[in-house]
């Protein structure tokens, strides 16, 4: 009887020790974004990504204590990579668009306008590319980051201006704000491109710094840009990839496999939920802006072709520059364009084939 009790006691103690050990797997995770949660890719970090991680690790004995730092509270737009790399945050919504030096290959879509307006396809392919392309992977690794997924797909870019646009000539001498590489889209139009971002567009248009901006509908309404730039011109610049979730690589490598898997699965779930939300909102948001006084026009195919043909081949120049730096710019460009064409896209200009 004594032996049985002792064995039973030891078994209970081992079970308790194992349970306590599992409960001791507690991790702190600060997640950072330069944009505020009024923008849906940040909103979904709270509403989709974090809950998905918590649900996946439920019952494993692993817990994550989250700290959400958005809207420049810890890092401004474009500084998310550095915040995660330096360990100020464990996870970031890294805006590759605003880190073109460190994440140059990731910006392939911004050097290939007029390709596809399907942001779901663009996001899905770009997430796949991050996971499989050596140059994409190297860019993250060189900066001490582990890419998790959750591509931020951006809906079809358009022009919002303080003046009506009937022809490309109307842009002559006008100051147009644009995000990062998108400034290149203005070459050949006579407009003066100025690099900017969503957090400052409203005030810069209102004060006359810009005469308009290149922006997308799903962010234009939350940013109230139609109040200061009521002329909306659907040029068809195309959908883009602007970044995704990335973790500090040293922190990620020390996590248990269950949590590593949960983070990547949650990023995928976030991308799917975000895109579904995005697709449902674009037409709705344009309609709301129109009902509030905005004038919406859509250019015809000839206008779009004239704009695209008037540009330098920025994609080819970008790819050749990366090739000279030992990165596979030309290969990435071809891979992206081939995939988009195979997915049904009809580019206005085949940037990789010239």
C-alpha positions as CSV (number, residue, x, y, z in Angstrom):
1,X,0.0,0.0,0.0
2,X,2.8,2.4,0.9
3,X,4.5,1.6,-2.4
4,X,1.3,2.3,-4.3
5,X,0.8,5.6,-2.6
6,X,4.3,6.6,-3.2
7,X,4.1,5.8,-6.8
8,X,0.8,7.6,-7.2
9,X,2.2,10.6,-5.3
10,X,5.3,10.7,-7.5
11,X,3.1,10.4,-10.6
12,X,1.0,13.3,-9.4
13,X,4.1,15.3,-8.6
14,X,5.5,14.7,-12.1
15,X,2.2,15.7,-13.7
16,X,2.1,18.9,-11.6
17,X,5.7,19.7,-12.4
18,X,5.0,19.2,-16.1
19,X,1.9,21.4,-15.9
20,X,3.8,24.1,-14.0
21,X,6.6,23.9,-16.5
22,X,4.1,24.4,-19.3
23,X,2.5,27.3,-17.5
24,X,5.9,28.9,-17.1
25,X,6.2,29.3,-20.9
26,X,5.2,32.9,-20.9
27,X,6.4,35.4,-23.5
28,X,6.1,39.2,-23.9
29,X,5.4,40.5,-27.3
30,X,5.2,44.1,-28.3
31,X,3.7,44.7,-31.7
32,X,4.4,47.9,-33.5
33,X,3.0,49.9,-36.4
34,X,3.7,53.4,-37.6
35,X,0.1,53.9,-38.9
36,X,-2.8,54.3,-36.5
37,X,-5.5,51.6,-36.2
38,X,-7.9,53.7,-38.2
39,X,-6.3,52.0,-41.1
40,X,-7.5,48.4,-41.6
41,X,-4.1,46.6,-41.8
42,X,-3.4,47.9,-38.2
43,X,-7.0,47.2,-37.1
44,X,-6.7,43.6,-38.1
45,X,-3.5,43.2,-36.1
46,X,-5.7,43.6,-33.0
47,X,-8.9,42.0,-34.4
48,X,-7.5,39.0,-36.3
49,X,-3.7,38.4,-35.8
50,X,-3.5,38.5,-32.0
51,X,-6.7,36.6,-31.4
52,X,-5.6,33.9,-33.9
53,X,-2.3,33.4,-32.1
54,X,-4.0,33.2,-28.7
55,X,-6.6,30.7,-30.0
56,X,-3.8,28.5,-31.6
57,X,-1.8,28.2,-28.3
58,X,-4.8,27.7,-26.1
59,X,-4.2,24.5,-24.0
60,X,-0.5,24.3,-24.8
61,X,0.6,26.0,-21.6
62,X,2.1,28.9,-23.7
63,X,0.9,32.4,-23.1
64,X,1.8,35.7,-24.8
65,X,1.5,39.0,-23.0
66,X,0.7,41.5,-25.8
67,X,1.6,45.2,-25.9
68,X,0.2,47.0,-28.9
69,X,2.1,50.2,-30.0
70,X,0.5,51.8,-33.0
71,X,0.3,55.2,-34.6
72,X,3.9,56.3,-34.0
73,X,3.8,55.6,-30.3
74,X,6.9,53.5,-30.6
75,X,8.0,53.9,-34.2
76,X,7.0,56.2,-37.0
77,X,6.0,55.0,-40.5
78,X,9.1,53.5,-42.1
79,X,10.8,52.9,-38.7
80,X,9.1,49.7,-37.9
81,X,11.9,47.5,-39.2
82,X,14.5,49.2,-37.1
83,X,12.3,49.0,-34.0
84,X,12.0,45.2,-34.4
85,X,15.6,44.7,-35.5
86,X,16.8,46.5,-32.4
87,X,14.5,44.6,-30.1
88,X,12.3,47.6,-29.1
89,X,9.4,45.5,-30.4
90,X,9.2,41.7,-31.0
91,X,6.8,42.0,-34.0
92,X,6.1,44.7,-36.5
93,X,3.8,45.6,-39.3
94,X,6.9,46.4,-41.4
95,X,6.2,48.9,-44.2
96,X,8.6,47.7,-46.9
97,X,7.3,50.5,-49.0
98,X,8.9,53.0,-46.7
99,X,12.2,51.1,-46.3
100,X,13.3,50.8,-49.9
101,X,17.0,50.7,-49.1
102,X,16.8,47.7,-46.7
103,X,13.9,45.9,-48.4
104,X,14.5,46.9,-52.0
105,X,13.4,43.6,-53.6
106,X,10.1,43.6,-51.7
107,X,9.2,46.8,-53.6
108,X,8.8,45.1,-57.0
109,X,5.1,45.9,-57.3
110,X,5.7,49.7,-56.8
111,X,8.0,49.6,-59.8
112,X,5.5,47.8,-61.9
113,X,2.3,50.0,-62.1
114,X,-0.6,49.3,-64.4
115,X,-0.3,45.5,-64.0
116,X,-3.2,44.3,-61.9
117,X,-6.0,45.8,-59.7
118,X,-6.6,42.5,-57.9
119,X,-5.0,43.1,-54.5
120,X,-5.9,39.6,-53.2
121,X,-3.8,38.0,-55.9
122,X,-1.0,40.5,-55.5
123,X,-0.9,39.9,-51.7
124,X,-1.2,36.1,-52.0
125,X,1.7,36.0,-54.5
126,X,3.9,38.4,-52.6
127,X,3.5,36.3,-49.4
128,X,4.5,33.2,-51.3
129,X,7.5,35.0,-52.8
130,X,8.7,36.1,-49.4
131,X,8.8,32.5,-48.3
132,X,10.3,30.9,-51.4
133,X,12.6,33.5,-53.1
134,X,16.2,33.6,-51.8
135,X,16.6,37.3,-52.4
136,X,13.4,38.1,-50.6
137,X,14.4,35.9,-47.7
138,X,17.9,37.3,-47.6
139,X,16.6,40.9,-47.3
140,X,14.7,40.0,-44.1
141,X,17.5,38.0,-42.7
142,X,20.1,40.7,-43.3
143,X,18.0,43.0,-41.1
144,X,17.6,40.4,-38.3
145,X,13.9,39.7,-39.1
146,X,11.8,36.7,-39.7
147,X,9.0,37.3,-42.1
148,X,5.7,35.9,-40.8
149,X,3.3,36.7,-43.6
150,X,0.1,38.7,-43.6
151,X,0.9,40.7,-46.7
152,X,-0.6,44.2,-46.7
153,X,-2.3,44.2,-50.1
154,X,-3.3,47.7,-51.2
155,X,-6.3,48.3,-53.5
156,X,-6.0,50.0,-56.8
157,X,-4.2,53.4,-56.5
158,X,-6.0,56.5,-57.8
159,X,-5.4,60.3,-57.9
160,X,-7.0,62.7,-55.4
161,X,-6.5,66.3,-56.3
162,X,-7.7,69.8,-55.6
163,X,-8.4,70.3,-59.3
164,X,-10.2,68.3,-62.0
165,X,-8.2,66.2,-64.4
166,X,-9.4,65.8,-68.0
167,X,-6.0,65.1,-69.5
168,X,-2.5,64.3,-68.5
169,X,-1.6,67.9,-69.4
170,X,-3.7,69.1,-66.4
171,X,-0.9,67.7,-64.2
172,X,1.7,70.1,-65.5
173,X,3.6,71.8,-62.7
174,X,1.3,70.4,-60.0
175,X,2.8,69.0,-56.8
176,X,1.6,65.5,-56.1
177,X,2.4,63.5,-53.0
178,X,3.1,59.8,-53.5
179,X,4.3,56.9,-51.3
180,X,8.0,56.0,-51.8
181,X,8.7,54.5,-55.2
182,X,5.3,55.6,-56.5
183,X,6.8,59.0,-57.1
184,X,8.3,57.4,-60.2
185,X,4.8,57.0,-61.6
186,X,4.6,60.7,-62.2
187,X,7.6,60.9,-64.5
188,X,6.6,62.0,-67.9
189,X,3.4,63.7,-66.7
190,X,4.8,67.1,-66.0
191,X,3.8,66.9,-62.3
192,X,6.3,67.4,-59.5
193,X,6.3,64.2,-57.4
194,X,6.9,64.6,-53.7
195,X,7.5,61.6,-51.4
196,X,4.9,61.4,-48.6
197,X,2.7,59.1,-46.6
198,X,-0.9,58.8,-45.3
199,X,-0.2,60.3,-41.8
200,X,0.5,63.7,-43.3
201,X,-1.4,63.9,-46.6
202,X,-4.5,65.7,-45.2
203,X,-2.6,68.6,-43.6
204,X,-0.2,68.9,-46.6
205,X,-3.0,69.2,-49.1
206,X,-4.9,71.6,-46.8
207,X,-1.9,73.9,-46.4
208,X,-1.1,73.8,-50.1
209,X,2.1,71.8,-49.9
210,X,0.5,69.3,-52.3
211,X,-2.0,69.8,-55.1
212,X,-3.0,66.2,-54.8
213,X,-1.8,62.7,-53.8
214,X,-1.6,59.2,-55.2
215,X,-3.6,57.2,-52.7
216,X,-6.1,54.3,-52.5
217,X,-9.8,54.4,-51.6
218,X,-9.7,52.2,-48.6
219,X,-7.4,54.7,-46.8
220,X,-8.7,57.9,-48.4
221,X,-12.0,57.8,-46.6
222,X,-10.6,57.1,-43.1
223,X,-8.0,59.8,-43.8
224,X,-10.8,62.2,-44.9
225,X,-8.8,63.2,-47.9
226,X,-11.9,63.9,-50.0
227,X,-12.5,66.9,-47.7
228,X,-9.4,68.6,-49.0
229,X,-8.9,66.9,-52.4
230,X,-12.4,66.3,-53.8
231,X,-11.5,65.3,-57.3
232,X,-11.0,61.5,-57.5
233,X,-9.6,60.2,-60.7
234,X,-9.5,56.4,-61.2
235,X,-6.3,56.0,-63.2
236,X,-5.8,52.3,-62.6
237,X,-2.3,52.4,-61.3
238,X,-2.9,48.9,-59.8
239,X,-2.9,47.0,-56.5
240,X,0.3,46.9,-54.6
241,X,2.2,45.1,-51.8
242,X,3.2,47.4,-48.9
243,X,4.7,45.0,-46.3
244,X,3.7,42.5,-43.7
245,X,4.3,41.0,-40.3
246,X,7.9,40.4,-39.3
247,X,9.4,39.3,-36.0
248,X,12.8,39.8,-34.4
249,X,14.7,36.8,-35.7
250,X,16.6,36.1,-32.4
251,X,13.4,36.3,-30.4
252,X,11.5,34.1,-32.9
253,X,14.2,31.5,-33.0
254,X,14.0,31.1,-29.2
255,X,10.2,30.4,-29.3
256,X,8.7,26.9,-28.9
257,X,7.7,25.4,-32.3
258,X,4.0,25.6,-31.4
259,X,4.2,29.4,-31.0
260,X,6.3,29.8,-34.1
261,X,3.7,28.0,-36.1
262,X,0.9,29.9,-34.5
263,X,2.4,33.2,-35.5
264,X,2.8,32.3,-39.1
265,X,-0.7,30.7,-39.3
266,X,-2.1,33.8,-37.7
267,X,-0.4,36.0,-40.2
268,X,-2.0,34.0,-43.0
269,X,-5.4,34.3,-41.3
270,X,-4.9,38.0,-41.0
271,X,-4.1,38.4,-44.7
272,X,-7.3,36.5,-45.7
273,X,-9.5,38.5,-43.2
274,X,-7.9,41.8,-44.2
275,X,-8.4,41.2,-47.9
276,X,-12.0,40.1,-47.4
277,X,-12.6,43.3,-45.4
278,X,-10.7,45.4,-48.0
279,X,-12.7,44.0,-51.0
280,X,-16.0,44.7,-49.3
281,X,-15.0,48.3,-48.6
282,X,-13.5,49.8,-51.7
283,X,-16.7,50.5,-53.7
284,X,-18.5,51.4,-50.5
285,X,-15.9,54.0,-49.5
286,X,-15.9,55.5,-53.0
287,X,-19.6,55.8,-52.8
288,X,-19.5,57.5,-49.4
289,X,-16.9,60.0,-50.5
290,X,-19.0,60.8,-53.6
291,X,-22.1,61.3,-51.4
292,X,-20.1,63.7,-49.3
293,X,-19.2,65.9,-52.3
294,X,-16.3,64.2,-54.1
295,X,-16.3,64.1,-57.9
296,X,-15.3,60.7,-59.2
297,X,-14.1,60.1,-62.8
298,X,-12.5,57.1,-64.5
299,X,-10.0,57.5,-67.3
300,X,-10.3,55.4,-70.5
301,X,-7.8,52.8,-71.8
302,X,-6.2,55.4,-74.1
303,X,-5.5,57.7,-71.2
304,X,-4.0,54.9,-69.2
305,X,-1.8,53.7,-72.0
306,X,-0.6,57.2,-72.7
307,X,0.4,57.6,-69.1
308,X,2.2,54.2,-68.9
309,X,3.9,54.7,-72.3
310,X,5.1,58.1,-71.2
311,X,7.0,56.7,-68.2
312,X,10.6,55.6,-68.2
313,X,10.9,51.8,-67.7
314,X,11.4,52.2,-64.0
315,X,11.0,48.5,-63.4
316,X,13.9,47.6,-65.7
317,X,16.1,50.3,-64.2
318,X,15.2,49.1,-60.7
319,X,15.9,45.5,-61.6
320,X,19.3,46.3,-63.2
321,X,20.4,48.3,-60.2
322,X,19.6,45.4,-57.9
323,X,21.4,43.0,-60.2
324,X,24.5,45.2,-59.9
325,X,24.2,44.9,-56.1
326,X,24.2,41.1,-56.3
327,X,20.4,40.8,-55.8
328,X,18.1,39.1,-58.3
329,X,16.2,42.1,-59.4
330,X,15.6,40.9,-63.0
331,X,14.6,37.4,-61.8
332,X,12.2,38.8,-59.2
333,X,10.7,41.1,-61.8
334,X,10.2,38.4,-64.3
335,X,8.8,36.0,-61.7
336,X,6.3,38.6,-60.5
337,X,5.1,39.6,-64.0
338,X,4.8,36.0,-65.2
339,X,2.7,35.1,-62.2
340,X,0.4,38.1,-62.6
341,X,-0.1,37.3,-66.3
342,X,-0.7,33.7,-65.5
343,X,-3.3,34.8,-62.9
344,X,-5.2,36.6,-65.6
345,X,-3.7,40.1,-65.4
346,X,-3.3,42.1,-68.6
347,X,-0.6,44.6,-67.9
348,X,-0.9,47.9,-69.8
349,X,2.9,47.7,-70.2
350,X,5.0,44.5,-69.9
351,X,7.9,46.0,-68.0
352,X,10.0,42.9,-68.0
353,X,9.8,42.2,-71.7
354,X,11.2,45.5,-73.1
